[in-house]
């Protein structure tokens, strides 16, 4: 309601007494008339010719918050596009390779430079892989929620992002490490995209056997970063990861065999059956253990590495044999999870053994 002009309310005061003044004795003050200050006017009240009218002023902290949430969601989608868990496993093998090459802990700056460049290179390769396989991913239950099949990122934006990451990796490694490390990182991307993703994966049940070479290149990058060349022990480390890759991915393919079949990808369990795939996994588990022990011929290793390689290798073979006897999705995914642990602990033992024997 508008306050009458000239009354106490016009000046921000409220009166509870009659407006008509009556003659009162001097010094008299009516108890019925009390003036008290009006509460401060809210900022959303505005003076108008009709008095004070409350206006609803749209203050929307939700708008910036919503924009922030959208930006965070988009950033997370780009992050997931790089397959960070794959990157993590690749980098876990890179640092021990650097330690073994140096015979001690390399400089922190060199380690960080290699890890950053390696993360960019692997992330770019994975992003381009997702761009190529976006239609196949949409047909698979395991991958249909990835950023591209789900529509979180446009295909063109994903391709540009992957190419930018690869360019950044090459420039960074060339400038901060050495040209050999940069060339190896980019060659891994080219092999992974063109040889494995485009050529082998949709055509051959042995796709991962050859395509696994791309995942073994990071150990070469780490070795080259320290020495500037590729010595025999570097190739043994390469062979360890190369031979570890088929049983690792075949175990995953056993678990998601129906997905791969629906997408028309001839993984070994799809093309040859689960029993054949399980036997192949067991054979490769034995080969991996043999290759890990062959490192002793090319590099002096201490008891930490030898014991770790034997214990982990025995456990790996035992789990593979269990899978042959009981070829179930549960057994397959257990072997897949253990293979990650196996590789991480094996390379950690390489680094620890080297550091303990360092002068």
N, C-alpha and C positions, 0 to 999 in steps of 0.2 A: 504494500500500500504506500502511496505517496504521502509524504509529510506535508502539512500545510505550511505555506511560506510564513516565516516570521516566528513560528513556534519553536519551542526548545528542541524538538526533534530535527529541525532544519540545521542545527549546529552540532548534531551528534549527541544530543542528550535526550533522555526519556523522562517525562514527568508523570507522576501518578496522582497529581492533585487536579482539582477542577481548573479549567482554563480561565473562568471569570474571576478576576481579582476582587476581593472584598476588603473593606476597611478593617485593619487589624491594629491592635495596640502596638506601640513602638516596642521593638525587641521580641515580638511574638513570632514563633515559628511553628507552623502546623505540622503535626506528626503525620498527617495524611499526605503531605507534599514532600516527597523525597526526590532529589535529583541524583541520578547516578550516571556515570559515564557509559556511553554506548560502547559495545564491543567494537574493536577496530574492524573497519569494513574489509571484507575479503577483496582480494585483487580482482576477482572476477565480477565485482559489482561496478556498474558504470552509471554516472549521472546522466539522466535524460530529462526532457521537459516534463515528463510524467512522474518524475521522482526516481527513486532507486529501483532498478529492475535487475533481478539476478539473471545473468547470462551464463550459459554453459560454454566455457572456452575449451576447445578440444586440445588438451595437453596429452600427447600420445607417446609416452615412453615406449609403448609397444612397437611403434614403427621402427625406431632404431634397433630395438631388441630383435624384432623380426628380421630386419635386414642383416643384423649380426648373425642370427641363426642360419639364415640362408647362405651367408658367406662361409660360415663354419661347415655347413653341410657340403657345400661345393668343394671346399678345401679338403675335406675328408674323402670325398669321392675321388679327387685327383690323387690323393695319397694312396688310397686302396688300389687305384689303377696301376700303380707301380709294383704291386705284390710285395709289400714290405717284409713279409715273413720269408719269402724266397731270398730277398736281398740280405736279410739278417744271416741266413745260413751261408750264403756265399761269402760274406765278409768275415764270418767266423773262421773260414779256412785261409783267408788272405793274410791276416796278422801272424799266425804261426808260421806261414811260409816265409814271411819277412824275417821273423826271429831266427829261423833255421838258416836262412841265407846269410844273415849278418853274424851268426854265432853269438849274438847277444841281443839286447833290446835296442832296436833302432831308435833314432830320434823321434820324439813325440810329434814334431812337425811333419816328418815324413809319413808317419803312421796316419795322422789325420788327413793329410793330403791324399794319400792313396785311398783311404776309406771314403772320403767325400767323392773323389772321382769315380771310384768303383760303384758307389751308391747311385750316382747319376747315370752311369753306363748301364747298370743292371735295371734301374728303374725305367730308363728310356726303352731298353729292349723289351721289357715286360709290357710296357704301355703299347708299343707297336704290335706286339703279339696279341694283346687284347683287342686292338683295333682290327686286326686281320680276322680274328676268330669271333667277332661279336655275334655273328649269326649262329655259329655253332654253339656258343655259350648260352644263347637264348633257349636252345633245345635241351639243355642239361640242367637237372635240378640243382646240382652242386654249384653251378656258375650263373644261373639265370638272374641272380640278384646283383651281379657285378655292375659297376657304374655304367657301362655301355649298354648291355641288354636291358637294364632297368630304366634307361633314359635319363640318368642323372647327369651325364655328360654327352655332348654332341660328338659324333664320330670325327668330324673335322677338327674340333678342338682337341680331342684326344691325340690325333695324329700329330698335330702341331706341337703339342706338349711333349710327346715322345721324341720327336726330332730335335726339339730345343734341348732336352735333357742330354741326348747323345752328343750334340754339338758342344754343349757346356762341358761334358765329361772329357771329350777329346782335347779341347783347348786347355782345360784345367790341368789334366795329367801331363800334357806336353809342356806347359809353362812351369809347373811346380815339381814334377817328378822327372820324367825323361821321355823322349819320343817312342822308345820301345814299349813302355807301359801304356802310352796313349794308343799306339797302333794295335796292341793286343786287345785292349778293351773294346775298341771299335770293331775289330775282326770278330770278337765273340758275338757282338750284336748282329753283324751281318750273317754269320753262320746260323745263329739261333732263328733269325727271321726268315732267311731265304732257304737255307738247307733243311732246317727242322720244321718250322711252322708251315711254310708254303709247299715244300716239296715232299718231305718224308711223312709228316704226321698224318695227312689224309690218305696216304697211299700204302705204307708199309707197316706190318706188325713189329718190325725191328726199328721203328722210328726213333725210339728213345735210346737205343744202343748207340747209334751214330750221333744223334742230336745231343746226347749228353755231353759231348765234347765242349759245347758252349758253356755249360755250368762248371767245367773244370778249368777254364781259362783264368779265373781270378787268382788261383795260386801262382800261375805264371806271371801275372801282373805284379803280385807282391814280390816275387823273387826278382823280377827285372827291375823293380823300383829300387832295390837295395844294391844289386850287382851290375845292372846295365846289360846283362846277358842271361842266357838260359842254360844252366848246367844240368848234369844228369840227375841230381836229387830233385830238381824242379820238375822234371818229367815223371819221376816216380810219384810225387805228390799229385801231379796231373792224372796219372794212371789210377791212383786211389779213388779220386772223385769220379773219374770216368767209369770205373767198374762198379762203384757204389750206386751210380744213378739208375741203371735198369732195375735192380731189385727194389729200390726205393719207389720208383714210379709204377712199377708193375703191381706192387702191393696196393697202391692207391687205386689203380685201374681195376683190381679185383674187387675192391670195395664198391666202386661206382661203375661196375661193368655195364649195367643197364643204361646208365647215362651216356657212356661212350657209344654204345650200340645205337641209341636213339639219335645221336648226333652224327652217326656214320663214320666214326673214327675207329680205324682197325687196330686198336691196341691189342696186345698179345692175348689177354684173356677173352677178348671178343672174337678175334680171328682164329685162335687155336684152342680155346677152351680154358677153363680155370685150372684143370689138373696140369696141363702142359705149362701154363704160366707159373704155377707153384713150383714145379720142378726146375724151371729156368731160374727162379728166384733163389732156390737152394744152391744151384750150381754157381751162380754169380756171387753168392755169399762166401763160398769157399774161395773163389778167385780173389775177392776183395781182401780176405785175410792173408792170402799168399802174397799179394802185392804189398800190403802193409809191412810184412816181414822182410820183403826184398829191399826195403829202404836201408837195412843194415849193411848191405853190400856196397852201397854208394855213399853212406854217411855214417860216421860213428855215432851210435845212439846208446844212451845209458839204460839202466834197469827200469826207470820210470816208464819210458816209452815201450820197452819190450813187454813188461808185465801188463801194461794197459792194453796193448795191441792183442795180446793173447787172451786176456780175460774178456774184453769186448768182442773179439772175434769169435770166441767160443759161444758167447751168448747170442751173437748174431746168427751163427750157423744153427744153433739149437732152435731158435725161434723159426728159422726158415724150414727146418725139418718138421717142426710141429705144424707149420702151415701145409706142408705136403700131406701129412697124415690127416689133418682136419682143415680142409680148404673152405673156410667160412668167411663172410665179410668181417666178423668180429676179429678173427685171427689176422686177417689181412691188415686191418687198420691198426692193430697192435704192433705188427711188424713195421708198418709205415712210421708210426710214432717212434718206435725204438731206433729205426735207422737214422732219424734226425739226431737223437741223443748219441748214437754210436759215432757219427761223424764229428759232432761237436766235441765230445770227450777225447776222441782220438787225436784231433788236431790240438786240443788243449794240452794233451800229454806231450806232443811234439814241442810245443813252446816251453812247457815247464821243464822238460828234460834238458833242453838246450840252455835255458837260463840257469839251471842248477849246476851245469858243468861249465858255464862261462867263466873265463879267467877274471 
